[in-house]
Amino acid sequence: MNEKVFAQIMDIRNSGRVNMFDVPRVQRMAFEMGFYELVCFIEEDRATYVRFILTGEK
């Protein structure tokens, strides 16, 4: 996970508008916000995204 994807995850999390475990909704919100790197990251490596949400480890 690069710093840009990390920042995009934090922006969505800090908005408080979505449950971060609702992966399809996070992806949809990322798309709506123009966070295309995050959309692709979740599509390509969902396990790493979920592990980050669970543990905070990049």
PyRosetta script that sets phi, psi and omega in degrees:
from pyrosetta import init, pose_from_sequence

init()
pose = pose_from_sequence("MNEKVFAQIMDIRNSGRVNMFDVPRVQRMAFEMGFYELVCFIEEDRATYVRFILTGEK")
pose.set_psi(1, 124.5)
pose.set_omega(1, 179.0)
pose.set_phi(2, -88.6)
pose.set_psi(2, 173.7)
pose.set_omega(2, -175.8)
pose.set_phi(3, -65.3)
pose.set_psi(3, -32.4)
pose.set_omega(3, 179.7)
pose.set_phi(4, -65.7)
pose.set_psi(4, -45.4)
pose.set_omega(4, 177.9)
pose.set_phi(5, -63.8)
pose.set_psi(5, -42.9)
pose.set_omega(5, 177.8)
pose.set_phi(6, -57.0)
pose.set_psi(6, -47.2)
pose.set_omega(6, -179.6)
pose.set_phi(7, -63.1)
pose.set_psi(7, -37.8)
pose.set_omega(7, 179.5)
pose.set_phi(8, -67.1)
pose.set_psi(8, -40.9)
pose.set_omega(8, 176.2)
pose.set_phi(9, -60.8)
pose.set_psi(9, -45.0)
pose.set_omega(9, -178.9)
pose.set_phi(10, -64.3)
pose.set_psi(10, -38.5)
pose.set_omega(10, 177.7)
pose.set_phi(11, -61.5)
pose.set_psi(11, -43.5)
pose.set_omega(11, 179.4)
pose.set_phi(12, -68.0)
pose.set_psi(12, -44.6)
pose.set_omega(12, 179.5)
pose.set_phi(13, -60.0)
pose.set_psi(13, -45.9)
pose.set_omega(13, -177.1)
pose.set_phi(14, -68.0)
pose.set_psi(14, -19.8)
pose.set_omega(14, 177.6)
pose.set_phi(15, -69.0)
pose.set_psi(15, -27.6)
pose.set_omega(15, 179.6)
pose.set_phi(16, 70.6)
pose.set_psi(16, 12.8)
pose.set_omega(16, -174.8)
pose.set_phi(17, -92.3)
pose.set_psi(17, -5.6)
pose.set_omega(17, -175.7)
pose.set_phi(18, -148.8)
pose.set_psi(18, 144.8)
pose.set_omega(18, 172.4)
pose.set_phi(19, -73.0)
pose.set_psi(19, 121.9)
pose.set_omega(19, -174.4)
pose.set_phi(20, -66.1)
pose.set_psi(20, -15.2)
pose.set_omega(20, 175.7)
pose.set_phi(21, -86.1)
pose.set_psi(21, -10.7)
pose.set_omega(21, 175.3)
pose.set_phi(22, -85.1)
pose.set_psi(22, 77.3)
pose.set_omega(22, -170.1)
pose.set_phi(23, -57.4)
pose.set_psi(23, -45.4)
pose.set_omega(23, 178.4)
pose.set_phi(24, -59.9)
pose.set_psi(24, -37.4)
pose.set_omega(24, 179.2)
pose.set_phi(25, -70.8)
pose.set_psi(25, -38.5)
pose.set_omega(25, 175.6)
pose.set_phi(26, -60.1)
pose.set_psi(26, -44.4)
pose.set_omega(26, 179.9)
pose.set_phi(27, -63.0)
pose.set_psi(27, -41.9)
pose.set_omega(27, 179.0)
pose.set_phi(28, -63.9)
pose.set_psi(28, -43.6)
pose.set_omega(28, 179.4)
pose.set_phi(29, -65.1)
pose.set_psi(29, -40.0)
pose.set_omega(29, 177.4)
pose.set_phi(30, -59.9)
pose.set_psi(30, -43.2)
pose.set_omega(30, 178.8)
pose.set_phi(31, -61.9)
pose.set_psi(31, -45.7)
pose.set_omega(31, -179.1)
pose.set_phi(32, -63.5)
pose.set_psi(32, -29.7)
pose.set_omega(32, -179.6)
pose.set_phi(33, -88.9)
pose.set_psi(33, -2.1)
pose.set_omega(33, -179.5)
pose.set_phi(34, 81.3)
pose.set_psi(34, 18.5)
pose.set_omega(34, 179.8)
pose.set_phi(35, -90.2)
pose.set_psi(35, 65.8)
pose.set_omega(35, -173.6)
pose.set_phi(36, -67.5)
pose.set_psi(36, -28.1)
pose.set_omega(36, 176.0)
pose.set_phi(37, -62.6)
pose.set_psi(37, -41.2)
pose.set_omega(37, 179.1)
pose.set_phi(38, -68.9)
pose.set_psi(38, -40.3)
pose.set_omega(38, 177.4)
pose.set_phi(39, -56.8)
pose.set_psi(39, -47.8)
pose.set_omega(39, -179.6)
pose.set_phi(40, -67.3)
pose.set_psi(40, -41.2)
pose.set_omega(40, 180.0)
pose.set_phi(41, -58.6)
pose.set_psi(41, -47.1)
pose.set_omega(41, 179.8)
pose.set_phi(42, -63.6)
pose.set_psi(42, -40.5)
pose.set_omega(42, -179.9)
pose.set_phi(43, -63.4)
pose.set_psi(43, -40.3)
pose.set_omega(43, -174.4)
pose.set_phi(44, -87.4)
pose.set_psi(44, -28.5)
pose.set_omega(44, -174.8)
pose.set_phi(45, -145.5)
pose.set_psi(45, 60.9)
pose.set_omega(45, -178.2)
pose.set_phi(46, -58.0)
pose.set_psi(46, -36.7)
pose.set_omega(46, -178.7)
pose.set_phi(47, -61.5)
pose.set_psi(47, -41.0)
pose.set_omega(47, 178.5)
pose.set_phi(48, -66.7)
pose.set_psi(48, -39.7)
pose.set_omega(48, 176.7)
pose.set_phi(49, -59.9)
pose.set_psi(49, -49.7)
pose.set_omega(49, -178.1)
pose.set_phi(50, -63.6)
pose.set_psi(50, -41.9)
pose.set_omega(50, 178.3)
pose.set_phi(51, -61.4)
pose.set_psi(51, -39.7)
pose.set_omega(51, 177.9)
pose.set_phi(52, -63.1)
pose.set_psi(52, -43.4)
pose.set_omega(52, 179.5)
pose.set_phi(53, -64.2)
pose.set_psi(53, -38.2)
pose.set_omega(53, -179.2)
pose.set_phi(54, -73.2)
pose.set_psi(54, -42.4)
pose.set_omega(54, -169.3)
pose.set_phi(55, -114.0)
pose.set_psi(55, -21.0)
pose.set_omega(55, -175.5)
pose.set_phi(56, 82.7)
pose.set_psi(56, 2.5)
pose.set_omega(56, -180.0)
pose.set_phi(57, -87.7)
pose.set_psi(57, 132.0)
pose.set_omega(57, 179.7)
pose.set_phi(58, -75.4)
pose.dump_pdb("model.pdb")
